[in-house]
C-alpha cells in the first residue's frame, strides 16, 4: 500500500514539475526551494514585472482538506510555509498578481517535507574516540544525521538506523549529542540534545625485553587518568597471569620464561574508577644464548660452517667471525650458517647470537678458528748459474711448511718440501718452467697463488754449417734448437759486424767483403729470456775479390797478354777468352798471363776470376778482344791482257776490306776492295813482281800477307806477216820483243787448225800443206813455261786463195771479231 502511494506521488510530482517548466517557459516566472524541514518549506522567486503581490498555496497530496495559503508583498521575494505535516508531499503554486488582483504569471512544483524529529533514548561511550546513540525510528526517514558538539567544534555522521556511533571524538571529553531525520525532501530539526562523555584513552605501551627473563613496560601519561592497570600472561595460556596497578608510567615483569610470547594488557581509570580504553600488546622475551657451537672449516672455499643447538623462542641467529677489526657475519633462521669469504692466514673468533622480535641473546663463548695460510708472495726465480734454479718466497703467517712444484713444458714435474723459504732445482736450456708455491698448516693447503713461469735461455745451435753460395754471400744453416724463437747470425770481420735475424734455422749473410775472414756466431733468442750468449763461433772466409783487368796487349800474332789488378792475399787467377771460335784460358798467381794460339779474325770477351780455397770470385768486367783478320789461304793471279792482271783470293776470316799490291822496279799496281778479287792495270809484260795483300777488319786491324812473286807474261810479238812457200806452205814472220823468248803460232780456219813452234831465237815459223781457199785467224804468242796459252795477243785474219803464183798482201778489209778490231789480209796460194 505504501509502495503504491509512493509511485502515485512520484507521478504527480513529475506532472507538476512539467507544468512548472511549461508555465515558467511561457511566462518567465519561476520558483525555487532553498531549505526544507519537518514542518517548513523555504521558497524564493524573482521579481516579476507589474506584480504588486505574490500568493503561494501549498496543498498536501493524498491528504484531504489540508492546504496552506500565504500572501507576500511585491518587495518580498522569499517566503516560508510553516505548520506543514512532516514527511508529506505538497503541490506548491506561486502566483504573481497586479494591483487589480489579476494573475500575471504563475508557477507550480512538488516538494516533500522532512520526516519528524527523532528522540534520543540514550547516548554512551565505550571507546575513547566514539559515542554510541540509540533512538526510536521515525516514519519516512531514510537516514539520520548524528551530531556531537564540543564548544564551537562539532562532528557529524550519517547513519541509516539506530544505534549509531559518532567516531573521531576526543577522549575524556563531554559532548552535546543531537539527531536529525532525513528523507528526499530534507532534514528535520535537531532533536533535544543529550550529554555524553568519552572514556579515557588507552595508554600507548612501549614494551621491550631487556633480558631473556624480563619484560619492561612503559607509557606516556593519559589525560584525566587517576591510575593504570597492567596485566601479563603467556600467550599460550600456560602459567598464571600477573597484574599490577600503579600510578606510575612504567614497570618491569621479571622471572619470565626466555623466548616466550606474552600478552600485555593495560588501561587507565579516572577518579570515578571508570576504566578507559585498554591497550593489548604481545611481547616475546629475548632468547637464551645457543649451546654446543661447532665450527667446520672448508679450506678449499675459505668458508666455515657454524652449527649449534636451537634455543627456545629464537627466530633468527647471527654468527660473527671476528679477526681484529674485521668482522664477518651470517644470519639464518636455521641451526647452522655458512660464513663465506674468510681470509687466509687469519685467526677468527666465532660466536653465535640468537634473535627474536624482543631482541638478542648474549653471544656464545667465542670458538677459535685458524684458516689455511695464504699463498706465498714475493716468489722469485733466479738462475744463479746455468742449469740451476733458485726459487725463494716470503714467509706466510700460520704457514708450517711449504711445497714448491716445478713443471717443465714437456710435462715433467718435480717438487720440493721445506720449512724454509727457498728451494733449488736443476734446469735445462730451452725449457719453460712453471713454478707454484703452496703453504700448509693443520687447516690445509694455501690457495693457488701466482703461477710463475721461467724460461731458461734457449739452447745454442750445436753444429751450424756455413756455405759460400756467392762471392759475397754465405748461407748459414743449423738444426732448430729447443726454446729458440729467433736466431741471430753475427759475422764479425772486415769493417764491421753484419747481423741477420730470422725465425728459420737458416740465414744468408750477404754483402760480405771479398777475401775476408769472418768470425760467424749463431745466437738463439727467446722473448722471455733473451739471448744465449755462450754459443760457439766459427771462422768463415769469403771468396776472393774480383780482379780488374787493366790492360790487354799483343805479344805475338796469336798471343795476347792480359794484365789485372790483384786485391787478394792468396788466389789463383784464371783468364778466359770467350768467342764463337771457342774458349781459351790462361792461369797465373800473379797479375798477368798470356793467352796463346788465339785464332785470327775472331772476337772474344776476356774476363778473369780469382780462386782460393774459400771459393771463386765473381768474374771481372769483360774486356772485348779482336784478333787481326786472317790472311787468305789462296791467292791466284791471272793475266787478262798484256797490261791487266786479275788477282783473286779466298776469304780471310775477320777481314772486311783488302789491299792488293804488285810491285816491281818498274812500278806498282794496287787496289783496295771489299770483294775477294781485284783487276790490276798498268802491268809491264815480261816483268817480275812481288805480291802482297793486307786484310783489314771492320775496326781497322790489319794483317799483312805476303805471297810468292809473280812474273808477267812475255810481250806479244809485233809485225806479224805471212809469206807463201812452195808446195802449199806458209811462213809466219814476226818481230820478237826479246830474242830469248820462244813463240808459238796458231792458225785457225774452217778447213783446219795449224800450229807451229819455231826453234829458240827464231822469229818465224813455217806451216806446210795448208789448204788454200780459206780464211785463217793467226795468233803469235809467247810460249809460257806452264799454264795455258796466252789468249790476249792480237789476232789477225788472212785469206789464203788458190789463184796466182805469188804470195802477197791483199787489200785490207775491216772485220769485227770478238772483242778486238783487226785487219784481214788476203794471201793467194797457187
C-alpha positions in Angstrom: 0.0 0.0 0.0 2.8 2.3 0.9 4.6 1.4 -2.3 1.6 2.3 -4.4 1.3 5.6 -2.7 4.9 6.5 -3.4 4.6 5.7 -7.1 1.5 8.0 -7.3 3.2 10.8 -5.6 6.2 10.4 -7.9 4.0 10.6 -11.0 2.2 13.7 -9.7 5.4 15.3 -8.8 6.7 14.7 -12.3 3.5 16.1 -13.7 3.7 19.3 -11.7 7.3 19.7 -12.5 6.4 19.6 -16.2 3.6 22.1 -15.6 6.1 24.4 -13.7 8.5 24.1 -16.6 5.8 25.0 -19.1 4.5 27.9 -17.1 8.0 29.1 -16.5 8.7 28.8 -20.1 5.5 30.7 -21.1 5.7 33.5 -18.5 9.3 33.7 -17.5 8.2 33.4 -13.8 9.8 30.6 -11.7 10.2 29.5 -8.1 12.9 27.5 -6.1 13.2 25.9 -2.7 16.4 26.5 -0.7 15.5 24.7 2.6 13.0 22.1 3.9 12.4 20.9 7.5 9.8 18.6 9.0 7.1 21.3 9.1 8.5 24.1 6.9 9.4 24.8 3.3 11.6 27.8 2.4 10.9 29.4 -1.0 12.4 32.1 -3.2 11.3 33.7 -6.5 12.5 36.5 -8.8 10.7 39.8 -9.0 8.0 39.8 -11.8 7.3 43.0 -13.7 4.0 44.6 -12.9 3.3 42.4 -9.8 2.1 44.2 -6.7 1.9 41.0 -4.6 2.6 37.3 -4.6 0.4 34.4 -3.5 1.7 31.0 -2.5 -0.5 27.9 -2.0 0.6 24.5 -0.6 -1.8 21.6 -0.9 -1.0 18.2 0.7 -1.1 15.4 -1.9 -3.2 12.4 -0.8 -4.3 14.3 2.3 -7.8 15.8 2.1 -8.6 19.2 3.4 -5.0 20.3 4.3 -3.9 23.4 2.4 -2.0 26.4 3.3 -2.3 29.9 1.7 0.3 32.7 2.2 0.4 36.3 0.7 3.6 38.4 0.2 4.1 42.0 -0.9 5.8 42.9 -4.1 9.1 43.7 -2.2 9.2 40.3 -0.6 11.0 37.7 -2.8 11.3 34.9 -0.1 8.7 33.1 1.9 8.3 30.3 4.4 5.5 27.8 4.6 5.1 26.5 8.1 2.8 24.2 10.2 3.1 21.6 7.5 2.7 17.9 8.0 6.1 16.1 8.3 7.0 13.5 5.7 4.2 14.8 3.3 4.3 15.7 -0.4 2.9 19.2 -1.2 1.8 20.7 -4.5 3.1 24.3 -4.3 1.8 27.1 -6.6 3.2 30.6 -6.7 1.2 33.5 -8.4 2.3 37.0 -9.4 -0.7 39.4 -9.0 -1.0 43.0 -10.1 -2.7 45.8 -8.1 -6.0 44.9 -9.7 -5.9 41.4 -8.5 -5.2 39.9 -11.9 -2.8 37.0 -12.0 0.0 38.0 -14.2 2.0 34.7 -14.0 2.1 31.5 -12.1 4.4 28.5 -11.5 4.0 25.2 -9.7 6.2 22.5 -8.2 6.1 19.4 -5.9 8.0 19.2 -2.6 8.1 16.8 0.3 8.6 17.9 3.9 11.3 16.2 6.1 10.5 13.4 8.5 9.5 14.1 12.1 12.1 15.0 14.8 13.6 11.8 16.4 14.0 11.4 20.2 17.3 10.1 21.7 16.8 7.3 24.1 20.4 7.1 25.4 24.0 8.2 24.5 27.1 6.5 26.0 30.8 6.0 25.3 32.6 2.6 25.3 35.7 3.8 23.4 37.7 7.0 24.0 37.1 8.2 20.4 33.4 7.4 20.0 29.9 7.8 21.5 27.0 5.5 20.6 23.5 6.9 20.3 20.2 5.0 20.5 16.7 6.3 19.3 13.3 5.3 18.1 12.8 5.1 14.4 10.9 7.9 12.6 8.4 7.2 9.8 9.6 8.2 6.4 13.2 8.7 7.5 15.7 7.2 5.1 18.8 8.1 7.2 19.8 10.1 10.3 22.3 12.8 11.0 24.1 12.4 14.3 26.0 15.5 15.7 28.4 15.7 18.6 29.3 19.3 19.6 32.2 20.4 21.8 32.0 24.1 22.1 32.4 25.6 18.6 33.5 22.3 17.1 31.3 19.5 16.1 31.4 16.2 14.3 28.6 14.8 12.2 27.9 11.4 10.8 25.0 9.9 8.8 23.6 6.5 9.7 20.7 4.5 8.4 19.2 3.2 11.6 19.6 3.0 15.4 22.1 2.6 17.1 24.6 5.0 15.5 28.2 5.8 16.5 30.0 9.0 16.3 33.7 8.4 15.6 36.8 10.6 15.7 35.9 12.1 19.1 38.4 13.3 21.7 39.0 11.1 24.8 37.6 12.2 28.2 35.5 14.9 26.6 31.9 16.0 27.3 29.8 16.3 24.1 26.2 17.6 23.3 24.6 14.9 21.1 21.6 15.7 18.7 20.0 13.7 15.9 18.0 14.7 12.8 16.0 12.5 10.5 16.5 12.7 6.7 14.4 11.9 3.6 14.4 13.0 0.0 12.7 16.3 0.9 15.3 17.4 3.5 16.3 17.2 7.2 14.2 17.5 10.3 15.0 20.0 13.1 17.6 18.7 15.6 16.3 16.6 18.4 16.6 17.7 22.1 20.3 17.2 23.0 21.8 14.6 25.3 25.2 15.0 27.1 27.7 12.1 26.9 31.4 11.9 27.8 34.0 9.8 26.1 36.0 7.4 28.3 39.8 7.7 28.9 42.2 6.9 26.2 44.2 3.8 26.4 47.8 4.1 27.5 50.2 3.6 24.5 52.7 0.9 25.6 56.3 0.7 24.8 57.4 -2.8 25.6 60.8 -4.4 25.4 62.6 -7.5 26.8 65.8 -6.2 28.4 66.8 -9.8 29.2 65.7 -13.3 28.4 63.6 -13.5 31.6 62.1 -10.0 31.9 59.7 -7.6 30.1 59.8 -3.8 30.6 56.5 -1.9 30.0 56.3 1.9 29.8 53.8 4.5 28.6 53.0 8.2 28.5 50.6 9.9 30.9 46.9 9.7 29.9 44.7 12.7 30.1 42.4 12.6 33.2 43.8 9.3 34.3 44.0 8.6 38.1 45.8 5.2 37.8 46.7 2.3 35.5 46.2 -1.4 35.4 48.7 -3.7 33.6 48.4 -7.5 33.3 50.8 -10.0 31.7 50.2 -13.7 30.8 51.7 -16.3 28.5 50.0 -16.1 25.1 49.7 -19.9 25.0 47.6 -19.7 28.2 50.1 -21.7 30.3 51.1 -20.4 33.7 49.4 -17.7 35.8 48.5 -14.1 35.0 50.5 -11.3 36.6 48.7 -8.0 37.2 49.9 -4.7 38.6 48.0 -1.5 39.5 50.1 1.6 39.6 50.0 5.4 39.3 53.5 5.4 37.6 54.1 5.2 33.9 56.3 2.1 33.8 57.0 -1.2 35.5 59.1 -4.5 34.9 57.9 -8.1 35.0 60.7 -10.5 36.0 61.3 -14.2 36.3 59.7 -14.9 33.0 60.4 -17.8 30.6 63.1 -17.0 27.9 61.9 -16.8 24.4 58.3 -17.0 25.3 55.5 -14.9 23.9 53.5 -12.9 26.5 50.3 -10.8 26.1 50.3 -7.5 28.0 47.0 -5.6 28.5 46.8 -2.1 30.1 44.2 0.6 30.7 43.7 3.8 32.7 40.9 4.7 35.0 39.5 8.1 36.1 38.8 9.4 39.6 35.5 7.6 39.5 37.2 4.3 38.8 35.7 4.1 35.3 38.2 2.3 33.1 39.1 3.7 29.8 40.2 2.0 26.6 42.6 -0.9 27.0 45.8 -1.5 25.0 46.9 -5.0 24.2 50.5 -5.8 23.2 52.2 -9.2 22.5 55.8 -9.3 23.5 58.3 -12.1 23.4 61.1 -12.4 25.9 64.5 -12.5 24.2 66.1 -15.9 23.7 68.9 -17.7 25.6 72.3 -18.0 24.0 72.6 -21.1 21.8 74.6 -24.0 23.1 77.1 -26.5 21.7 78.6 -24.3 18.9 80.6 -26.3 16.3 82.8 -24.9 13.5 83.7 -26.9 10.4 86.2 -25.2 8.1 86.2 -25.7 4.3 89.8 -24.9 3.2 89.2 -25.1 -0.5 86.4 -22.5 -0.4 87.7 -20.4 2.5 84.4 -20.6 4.4 83.2 -22.1 7.6 80.0 -24.0 8.5 78.9 -23.0 12.1 76.2 -25.1 13.8 74.6 -25.1 17.3 71.7 -26.4 19.3 68.5 -24.4 18.7 67.3 -22.2 21.5 63.6 -21.7 22.6 61.9 -18.7 21.1 64.7 -17.7 18.7 63.6 -16.6 15.3 67.0 -16.0 13.7 70.6 -16.4 14.6 73.6 -14.3 13.8 77.1 -15.7 13.5 80.0 -13.3 14.0 83.6 -14.2 13.0 86.0 -11.6 14.2 89.6 -11.1 13.3 91.0 -7.9 14.6 88.9 -5.1 13.2 87.4 -7.3 10.5 84.0 -8.9 11.3 82.2 -11.3 9.1 78.5 -12.1 9.8 75.9 -14.5 8.5 72.3 -14.6 9.5 69.9 -17.6 9.4 66.7 -18.9 10.8 68.1 -22.5 10.9 70.6 -24.0 13.3 73.6 -23.7 11.0 75.1 -20.9 8.9 77.9 -20.6 6.4 80.4 -17.8 6.9 82.0 -17.0 3.5 84.9 -15.0 2.3 87.2 -15.9 5.2 90.8 -14.6 4.8 93.7 -16.9 4.6 96.4 -16.8 7.3 93.9 -15.4 9.9 92.5 -16.5 13.3 88.8 -15.9 13.7 86.8 -15.9 17.0 83.4 -17.3 16.2 80.3 -16.6 18.4 76.5 -17.1 17.8 73.7 -14.8 19.0 70.0 -15.7 19.0 67.4 -13.2 17.9 63.7 -12.8 18.1 61.4 -9.8 17.9 62.2 -9.0 21.5 65.9 -8.6 21.0 69.0 -10.7 21.1 70.6 -13.2 23.5 74.1 -12.8 24.8 76.7 -14.1 22.4 78.1 -17.5 23.0 81.6 -18.0 24.1 84.0 -17.5 21.2 85.4 -20.5 19.3 88.8 -20.1 17.8 89.2 -20.8 14.0 92.6 -20.7 12.2 92.3 -20.6 8.5 94.7 -22.0 5.9 97.8 -20.0 5.2 97.8 -17.5 2.3 99.6 -18.3 -0.9 103.3 -17.3 -0.6 104.1 -14.0 -2.2 107.2 -12.3 -3.5 108.1 -15.5 -5.2 111.3 -15.0 -7.2 113.2 -17.3 -9.5 116.9 -16.9 -10.2 119.3 -18.9 -12.3 122.3 -18.5 -10.1 124.3 -20.5 -12.5 123.4 -22.2 -15.8 121.4 -25.3 -15.0 120.4 -24.3 -11.5 117.3 -22.5 -10.5 116.7 -20.9 -7.1 113.1 -20.3 -6.0 112.5 -18.1 -3.0 109.5 -16.5 -1.3 108.3 -14.6 1.7 107.2 -16.5 4.8 103.5 -16.8 5.4 101.6 -16.4 8.7 100.3 -19.7 10.1 102.4 -21.5 7.4 104.1 -24.5 9.0 105.9 -25.8 5.8 106.0 -25.2 2.1 105.8 -27.3 -1.1 107.2 -26.0 -4.4 106.1 -27.6 -7.6 108.2 -27.0 -10.8 106.7 -28.3 -14.0 108.5 -28.0 -17.4 106.7 -27.5 -20.6 107.4 -31.1 -21.6 105.1 -32.3 -18.8 107.8 -33.4 -16.3 107.1 -32.2 -12.8 109.3 -32.2 -9.6 108.6 -30.8 -6.2 110.4 -29.7 -3.0 109.2 -29.9 0.6 110.8 -27.4 3.0 110.2 -25.5 6.2 112.4 -22.7 4.8 111.7 -20.1 2.2 113.9 -21.3 -0.7 114.4 -24.4 -2.9 117.0 -25.4 -5.5 116.2 -27.1 -8.8 118.1 -28.3 -11.8 117.2 -26.9 -15.2 118.0 -27.3 -18.9 118.3 -24.8 -21.7 115.3 -24.0 -23.8 112.7 -25.1 -21.3 109.9 -23.0 -19.8 109.3 -23.9 -16.1 106.0 -23.2 -14.3 106.5 -22.7 -10.6 103.9 -22.7 -7.9 104.5 -22.4 -4.2 102.0 -23.7 -1.5 102.0 -23.2 2.2 100.5 -25.8 4.6 99.2 -25.9 8.2 96.7 -28.1 10.1 93.8 -26.3 8.3 95.1 -27.4 4.9 96.8 -26.1 1.8 97.0 -22.5 0.9 95.1 -21.3 -2.2 97.0 -21.3 -5.5 99.0 -18.2 -5.8 100.6 -16.7 -8.9 101.9 -19.4 -11.2 105.3 -18.0 -12.3 106.9 -19.1 -15.5 110.6 -19.0 -16.0 112.1 -19.7 -19.4 115.8 -20.7 -19.4 118.0 -19.4 -22.2 117.4 -21.2 -25.5 119.9 -23.8 -26.4 122.7 -22.9 -28.8 122.8 -24.3 -32.3 125.3 -27.1 -31.7 126.7 -27.5 -35.2 126.0 -24.9 -37.9 127.3 -25.0 -41.4 128.4 -22.0 -43.4 128.5 -22.4 -47.2 129.6 -19.8 -49.6 126.8 -19.5 -52.2 128.2 -16.4 -53.9 131.4 -14.5 -53.8 130.0 -12.1 -51.2 127.2 -14.3 -49.7 127.4 -17.0 -47.1 124.5 -19.3 -46.3 124.5 -20.4 -42.7 122.3 -23.4 -41.7 121.7 -25.3 -38.5 119.3 -27.6 -36.8 116.5 -25.9 -34.8 117.1 -25.9 -31.1 114.7 -26.0 -28.1 113.4 -22.8 -26.7 114.6 -20.6 -29.6 112.0 -18.2 -31.1 114.5 -16.2 -33.1 118.1 -16.7 -34.3 120.7 -14.0 -34.8 123.6 -14.7 -37.0 126.5 -12.4 -36.4 129.5 -12.1 -38.7 132.5 -10.1 -37.3 135.2 -9.1 -39.7 136.1 -6.7 -42.4 135.0 -3.2 -41.5 132.3 -4.1 -39.0 129.6 -6.5 -37.9 126.9 -8.0 -40.1 123.7 -9.2 -38.4 120.9 -11.5 -39.7 117.8 -12.2 -37.7 115.3 -14.8 -38.6 112.9 -17.3 -37.1 114.0 -20.0 -39.5 117.1 -22.2 -38.9 119.0 -20.6 -41.8 120.4 -17.2 -42.5 122.1 -15.7 -45.5 124.8 -13.2 -44.9 125.2 -11.1 -48.0 127.2 -8.0 -49.0 130.2 -9.5 -47.3 133.7 -8.2 -48.1 135.5 -10.4 -50.5 138.7 -12.1 -49.5 137.9 -11.6 -45.8 137.9 -13.9 -42.8 134.7 -13.6 -40.7 134.0 -14.9 -37.2 130.5 -16.2 -37.5 128.3 -16.9 -34.5 124.7 -18.1 -34.3 122.8 -16.9 -31.2 119.4 -18.2 -30.1 116.8 -15.8 -28.7 113.6 -16.2 -26.8 111.2 -13.4 -25.8 111.2 -14.5 -22.2 114.9 -14.9 -21.6 116.7 -13.1 -24.4 119.9 -14.4 -25.9 122.1 -17.3 -25.1 125.5 -15.6 -25.2 127.5 -18.8 -24.7 127.2 -20.0 -28.3 130.4 -21.0 -30.1 131.6 -19.4 -33.3 133.3 -20.4 -36.5 135.6 -18.7 -38.9 134.4 -18.4 -42.5 136.4 -17.0 -45.3 134.7 -15.3 -48.3 135.7 -15.8 -51.9 138.5 -13.7 -53.3 137.7 -10.3 -54.8 137.1 -10.0 -58.5 140.2 -8.9 -60.4 140.1 -5.8 -62.5 141.6 -6.1 -66.0 143.8 -3.1 -66.6 145.3 -3.8 -70.0 145.4 -6.3 -72.9 148.5 -6.2 -75.1 149.5 -8.2 -78.2 152.6 -10.3 -77.6 152.7 -12.1 -80.9 150.5 -12.9 -83.8 148.3 -15.3 -81.8 149.4 -14.4 -78.2 147.7 -11.8 -76.1 149.0 -10.7 -72.7 146.3 -9.8 -70.1 147.2 -7.6 -67.0 144.9 -7.2 -64.0 145.0 -5.6 -60.6 145.1 -8.0 -57.7 143.5 -7.3 -54.3 143.6 -10.8 -52.8 146.2 -12.1 -50.5 146.3 -15.6 -51.9 144.5 -16.5 -55.1 144.9 -18.1 -58.4 143.6 -16.2 -61.4 142.1 -17.7 -64.5 141.7 -15.6 -67.6 139.1 -16.7 -70.2 138.7 -15.5 -73.7 135.3 -16.5 -74.9 134.2 -16.3 -78.5 132.5 -18.1 -81.3 135.7 -19.8 -82.0 135.7 -21.3 -78.6 137.3 -20.8 -75.1 141.0 -20.0 -74.4 142.4 -19.9 -70.9 145.5 -18.9 -69.1 146.2 -19.2 -65.3 148.5 -17.2 -63.0 149.0 -16.5 -59.4 150.5 -13.1 -60.3 148.8 -10.2 -62.0 149.2 -11.2 -65.7 149.1 -14.2 -68.0 149.3 -14.8 -71.8 146.6 -16.3 -73.9 148.3 -18.2 -76.8 147.1 -19.8 -80.0 144.3 -17.4 -80.4 142.7 -17.8 -83.9 143.0 -14.8 -86.3 139.9 -12.9 -87.3 138.0 -13.7 -84.1 136.2 -11.6 -81.5 136.5 -12.5 -77.8 135.2 -11.4 -74.5 138.0 -11.5 -72.0 137.3 -11.9 -68.3 139.2 -13.0 -65.2 138.2 -14.8 -62.0 140.1 -15.4 -58.8 140.0 -18.8 -56.9 141.0 -19.7 -53.4 140.2 -22.5 -51.0 137.3 -20.3 -49.9 135.7 -20.2 -53.3 135.6 -18.4 -56.5 135.1 -14.7 -57.1 132.7 -13.1 -59.5 134.2 -12.7 -62.9 135.7 -9.3 -63.7 134.1 -7.0 -66.1 134.6 -8.3 -69.6 137.0 -6.6 -72.0 136.4 -7.0 -75.7 139.3 -8.5 -77.7 139.6 -8.8 -81.5 142.4 -10.6 -83.3 143.8 -9.4 -86.6 142.0 -10.8 -89.6 143.3 -14.0 -91.2 145.3 -13.8 -94.5 143.6 -15.5 -97.4 144.9 -19.0 -97.9 144.7 -18.9 -101.6 145.7 -16.1 -104.0 145.5 -16.5 -107.8 146.9 -14.1 -110.4 145.5 -14.4 -113.9 146.8 -12.1 -116.7 143.8 -10.9 -118.5 145.6 -8.7 -121.1 149.2 -7.8 -121.7 148.8 -4.9 -119.2 145.9 -6.2 -116.9 146.1 -8.9 -114.3 143.3 -10.3 -112.3 144.1 -11.1 -108.7 141.6 -13.3 -106.7 141.9 -14.8 -103.2 139.9 -16.8 -100.7 138.0 -15.0 -97.9 140.1 -14.1 -94.9 138.4 -14.7 -91.5 137.6 -11.3 -89.9 138.6 -9.2 -92.9 136.2 -6.6 -94.2 138.4 -5.0 -97.0 141.6 -6.0 -98.8 144.5 -4.0 -100.2 146.4 -5.9 -103.0 149.8 -4.7 -104.3 152.0 -5.8 -107.2 155.3 -4.1 -107.1 158.4 -4.1 -109.4 161.3 -1.8 -110.0 159.3 -0.5 -113.0 156.3 0.5 -110.9 153.5 -0.5 -108.6 149.9 -1.7 -109.1 147.5 -1.5 -106.1 143.8 -1.9 -105.5 141.5 -1.6 -102.3 138.3 -3.6 -102.4 135.5 -5.1 -100.4 135.5 -8.1 -102.8 137.8 -11.1 -102.8 139.2 -10.2 -106.3 140.8 -7.2 -108.0 141.9 -6.1 -111.5 145.3 -4.5 -111.6 146.3 -2.4 -114.6 149.5 -0.9 -115.9 151.2 -4.2 -115.7 154.5 -4.4 -117.7 154.9 -7.6 -119.7 157.8 -9.7 -119.0 158.4 -8.3 -115.5 158.8 -9.9 -112.1 156.5 -8.6 -109.4 156.4 -9.0 -105.6 152.8 -9.8 -104.5 151.4 -8.5 -101.1 147.9 -8.3 -99.6 146.6 -6.6 -96.5 143.5 -8.0 -94.7 141.7 -5.2 -92.8 139.0 -5.8 -90.1 135.9 -3.7 -89.5 137.7 -2.0 -86.6 140.8 -1.3 -88.6 143.0 -4.2 -87.5 145.4 -5.2 -90.4 147.2 -8.4 -91.3 150.0 -8.0 -93.9 150.1 -11.1 -96.1 152.9 -11.9 -98.5 152.8 -14.5 -101.3 155.1 -16.0 -104.0 156.4 -13.5 -106.6 154.6 -13.1 -109.9 156.1 -12.7 -113.3 154.0 -11.1 -116.0 153.9 -12.9 -119.4 156.4 -12.0 -122.2 155.4 -9.3 -124.5 153.4 -10.3 -127.6 155.4 -10.0 -130.9 154.7 -7.3 -133.4 154.8 -7.1 -137.2 153.2 -10.5 -137.8 153.2 -11.3 -141.6 152.5 -14.3 -143.8 154.6 -15.4 -146.8 153.9 -18.1 -149.2 156.2 -21.0 -149.5 156.3 -23.6 -152.2 154.2 -26.8 -152.0 151.3 -25.1 -150.3 153.4 -23.8 -147.4 153.2 -20.5 -145.5 155.8 -18.8 -143.3 154.6 -16.6 -140.5 157.0 -13.9 -139.6 157.1 -11.5 -136.5 159.4 -9.2 -134.6 160.3 -10.5 -131.2 160.4 -8.4 -128.1 163.2 -10.4 -126.7 165.4 -12.9 -128.5 165.3 -15.3 -125.7 161.6 -15.7 -125.9 160.0 -18.6 -127.7 156.8 -18.1 -129.6 154.0 -20.2 -130.7 152.0 -19.7 -133.9 148.3 -20.8 -134.3 146.3 -20.7 -137.5 142.6 -21.5 -137.2 140.4 -21.9 -140.2 137.3 -23.7 -141.3 139.4 -26.4 -143.1 141.7 -27.0 -140.1 143.8 -25.6 -137.4 147.6 -25.4 -137.6 150.3 -24.8 -135.1 154.0 -24.4 -135.2 156.6 -23.6 -132.7 160.0 -22.4 -134.0 163.3 -23.1 -132.5 164.6 -20.8 -129.9 165.8 -17.5 -131.1 163.9 -17.6 -134.4 161.2 -15.1 -135.3 159.4 -17.0 -138.0 157.6 -20.3 -138.2 156.7 -22.3 -141.4 153.4 -24.2 -141.8 153.3 -26.7 -144.7 150.4 -28.2 -146.5 148.0 -25.6 -145.6 144.8 -25.8 -147.6 144.1 -22.8 -149.8 140.8 -21.2 -150.3 140.1 -20.5 -146.6 140.3 -17.6 -144.1 142.6 -18.1 -141.2 143.0 -16.4 -137.8 146.6 -16.1 -137.0 147.9 -15.6 -133.4 151.6 -15.4 -132.4 152.0 -15.5 -128.7 155.0 -16.1 -126.4 155.4 -19.6 -125.0 154.9 -19.9 -121.2 156.6 -22.4 -119.0 153.4 -23.6 -117.5 149.7 -22.8 -117.7 147.5 -22.2 -120.7 148.5 -20.4 -123.8 148.1 -16.7 -123.8 145.0 -15.6 -125.4 145.4 -11.9 -125.3 148.0 -11.4 -128.1 146.5 -9.7 -131.2 144.7 -11.9 -133.7 145.0 -11.3 -137.5 142.8 -12.8 -140.2 144.3 -13.8 -143.5 142.6 -15.1 -146.6 144.6 -17.8 -148.5 143.4 -18.1 -152.1 144.3 -20.6 -154.6 144.7 -18.3 -157.7 148.0 -16.7 -158.7 151.5 -17.7 -158.2 152.8 -15.3 -155.8 152.0 -14.7 -152.1 151.3 -11.1 -151.3 149.2 -8.9 -149.2 145.8 -8.3 -150.4 143.6 -5.4 -149.7 142.9 -4.9 -146.1 139.3 -5.3 -145.0 137.8 -4.4 -141.6 136.2 -7.2 -139.5 134.7 -7.0 -136.2 135.6 -10.2 -134.3 135.2 -10.9 -130.8 136.5 -8.1 -128.6 139.2 -6.7 -130.8 139.3 -4.8 -134.0 141.6 -6.5 -136.5 142.8 -6.2 -140.2 142.1 -9.1 -142.6 144.7 -9.7 -145.2 144.4 -11.8 -148.3 147.0 -14.3 -149.2 146.8 -16.2 -152.5 148.2 -19.7 -152.8 148.7 -21.2 -156.3 
